[in-house]
């Protein structure tokens, strides 16, 4: 297990695009890490980030292995594009670094399995950014379901509809919605329900007017264990009435249902006991209690990573758990390509 340590860790950051700034500004990063190296295939981007956020004497370059050797860094923060996660993470783990990286974990399941094995062999912490687990709303919903407020859960549905104009790699990649965004939603579904996917049928499509090259919308039905069906509806080229980035959710159980708008609005109704054709429902209150140490989005997720390094306690988003969410992503993509239900 990792030894306990106080003070800051030396870090290298790979992938110096727009998202990297969000990571580097996080209080969790500035409190726990001294970034001594910056890597990007675009040298100017790496140099810019080094000038903005680097420790004294920080270096910038295009060769991750060389930067790690020159800096002697202890961990990697990987903000690169999905296709680069495998190479960057494997390089760092094989050189003895801890890793925290952007989602999705990998661009394929064979790559993800190799990364999982490399982390185990190296005995290093490898965590993936799944910041939505660290939100008050999702934890309140999860706690309510665990308490049995709506009875045995059998149906979970999420609706994600928004219309971002990113520019860059997302506009050209295959399955941008499922691969780059739905990983968040699928992980939320697992976290909320406490269930894992066993099979899926998915159809991805590119609607008229889409500004993406491929698959900006999708519908998927997942067969989860514990007798739960999870339904995903999503689009990244929506033209009005957007949902939140955290989705609109409906969870149905044997005693009632919960809706959550992805923010602070959580409503619950329980089925009435009177007879008749359509039984009247009654409102129920969802407790506002949650673990305040485990909320804070990106910052909380990064803090959990550093706590894991210091204590050996696995973070919620460690690679061994996150690969199960990634399996839903690649299962959905495979189902779409084959045009049929597949097992996960």
N, C-alpha and C positions, 0 to 999 in steps of 0.2 A: 504494500500500500504506500501511497505517497507520504513523505515525511511532512510533519507540520512545519510551517514557516511563517514568519511575520515579515512585514515590509513588502516592497514592490517586486514583481517578477519582470524580467526582461522579455520583451515580445517583439515578434516580427509580424507585420501586417501584409497580407497578399491580397491583391485586388484593390486598387486605389481609385475606384470610381465613386459615384455619388453616394452609395450606401455606406462606404467606409467612413465618411464624415460623421454619420449618425453614430456609428460605433465608437469612433475616437472622441466624440464629445460627451459620451456617456460618463456619468460620475463613477460608475462601476469600473470603467476602463482607466480613467485618470487616477482613481484611488488605488487600484491594485497593480497597475502595469506601467512600465517605462518602455515606450516603443522605440526600439533602437534600430529597426530596419524596416524598409518599405519596398515591396516588390510588385511590379506590374509589367505586362508586356509592352506598355507604353511608358518609356522611361520618364518622360516629362510629367506624367501623372504621378509616378512614384516620387519624383523630386519635389513636386508641389506639396504632396501630403507630408513629406519629411520636413519641409520648411515650415508647414503650418502646425504640425503636431509632434514632430520628432524630438526625442531627448537630445541633449548636447552630444554632438558627434555622430548622430544617426546617419545611416547610409541608405542609399536608394539604388535599385538596380532591377535587372530583368531575370536574374538567375536566383531562384529561391534557395537552392542548396548552398550556393556560394555565400549568400547573405547570412544564412544561419551559421555557417562556419566562421565567418568573419566577426559576427556579433556574439556568438556563444549564447544565443537566446534560449529561454526556457520554455516558451510557448508560442504557438501560431494563432493569429486571428485571421481567419480566411473569409474575405468578403468578395471573392472572385465570382465569375459567372459559373452556372451549374456544371458546365462541361469541364471546368478546371478543378473542381473540388477533389476529385479522386487523386489526381497527380499531386496537388499541393498537400493534401492531408497525408497521403502515403509517404511523401518525402519527409514531412515533419515527424511523423510517428516513428519511422525507421531511424531518424536521427535523435530520437529520445525526447521529443517535445510533446507537451500537452497541446491539445487543439480544441478550439471552439470555432465553429464555422457557420456560414449562412446556410439556410435551407435552399433547395432540397439537399439532403445528405449526399446523394450521388446521382449521376445521370443514368445509371442502370443498377439492377439488383446484384449482378456479379461484382460490380465495383463496390457496392455497399457492403457486401459480405466480406470482401477482401479488406476493406477499411475496418470493419468490426474485428476481424481476426488480428489485424495489425495492432490495434489498440490493446487487445488482450495480451498479445505477445510482448509488446513494449511496456505493459503495465502502466499505461498513461491514461489520463482522462481525455475522452473525446466527446464533446457535447455539441448539439446542434441548436441553432437559434429558433426556438418555438415560443416567442414572447407572449402569445395569446394565452398560454397556460397560466401566466402570471398576471391575470386580470381579476379584479374583485368580482365582476359579474359571473364569469365562468366558474369561479370557485363556489359562489353562492348556489348556482344551479347544480353543480356536481354534489355539493353537500346535501342539498334538498333531495336529490335522487337517492343518495346513499342512505338517507334517513327514512326513505320509503313514503314520502309525502303523497306521491301519486301512484303508489302501489308498484307492481312489477312493470318495468318499462319494456315496451315492445316496439315502439316506433320513434325514430329520431329523424328530423328533416331540417336541412339548412338551405337557405336561399341567399345566394351571393350575386348581386347585380350592380356593377359600377362600370365606369367608362374611362379609364386612365389612358392618356396619350403619352407613353413613356418615351418613344423614340429608342434607338439603339437596338440591342440584341433581342429584346422581347418581341419586337415587331416582326422579326424574321424567323424566329425559332419555331420548331414544330411543337404543338401542344403547349403553348405558353401558359394558358389558364391552368391546366391540370398539373403540369410539371413545376411551374414557378410559383403558383398561388394556391392551388387546391391542397397542396401539402399542409398548409396552415389549417384549412378547414377540416381536412381528414384527421389531422392530429387533434383538433378540438373535439371532433365527434368521438374519438377514442377516449379522450380525457373525460368528457362529460358522461359517457355511457359506461366506462369501465370495461368495454368490450372490444374485441379485435375482429377484423374482417376475415371471412372464410371464402367468399366468392363475390363476383361483381359482374354486372352488365352495364356497359357504358356506351354512349354515343356522343362523340364530339363533332362539332360542325362550325363552319365559319359563315355567319349570317350575312345577308346583303348589307352593304354599307360598312362592313368591318374594316378597320384600318390595320388589322393584323394579317399576316400571310397564311396563318393556319390555326384552326381549332380554338377560336376565341370564346366559344360557348360549349357547354357540355351538360349532360344529364346522366346520372349514375345511380344504380340501385345496388347497395352492398348488403350481403347477407352476413351479419355479425354473429358471433357466438352469444350465448345467454338468451337466445331466442329473439334477438333484436334485428330489425330491418332499418337501415340508414339510407335515406334518399338525399342526394345532392343535386341541386339545380344551380347553375352558375353561368355568368357571362362577364367578360372583360370589355365588351363593346356595347354595353347597355347605353341607351340614349335618353333615359329619363327615369324618375322615381328610383333613385339609387338606394340600395341598402347600405348599412355600415360595412366597413372592411372586415368586421368580425361576424357578419351574416345576421340574418333573421332566423331564429330557431323555433321549432315546435317539437316538444318531447311529450309523448303520450304514454300513459300507463294504465293499469287496470282500474285505478280509482280516480284519475283526472289527467289534466294536461298542464304543461308549463310553456309559456312563450317568452322569448328573450330577444331583444332587439340588438344584441351585441354590445350594448352600453349599460346604462343604469336601470333600464326599464324591464323588470321581470314580473310577469303576472302568472297567477296560478288559479285554476278553477277545478273543483272536485265535483264528481257526479253526485247528484242528489239521490236520496233513498226513496222518494215517492214514486208511485207507479205512473202509468200513462205512456202515451206514444213517444214523447220526447221529454225525458226527465230534466228538470231544472237543475242547473249547476249552481254552485255556491263558491264565492271567492275564498281563497286561502292566502295567508301571508307567508312569504318566503323569508326566513331569517336573514338578517344582514351580517351575520358573523362570518368571518373568514380569517385566514392566517395572514395578518398584516406584514409579516416578514417575507411572505411569498408573493407579494404583488409589486408591480412596478414595471411591467413590460420588459423592454430590452435590458434595462438596468438590473432588474431582479434576476433575469436569466443569466446575465454575465456575472453577477454577484454569486449565484449558485455554482457557477463553474469554478470560480476561485475558491469558494468554500470547499468544493470537492477536492481540489488539489491539496488544500491544507489539511483536511480532515479524513479524506478517503471515503466520505459519504457521497453516494451517487446522486447527481442532479436529476431532476425530473426528465430532462431532455437528453440524457446520455444516449450514446449511439445504439446500445442494446435495446432500448425502448423505441427510439425514433425510427429504426429500420422497419418496424411494424407499420408505421404511418407511411413510410416510403413504399412499402409493398402495396398499399392501396393505390398510390399514384401509378406505379408501373403496371399494376393489375388493370386499372382503368384504361390505360393507354393500350395495353395488349388486347383487352376486350373490344375496344373501338376498332383496332386494326383488323381483328378477326371477325367482327360483327356478331359476336355471340357471348354468352355467359361463360366466364372462366373461373376456376378455383384459384384462390390466393394461397 
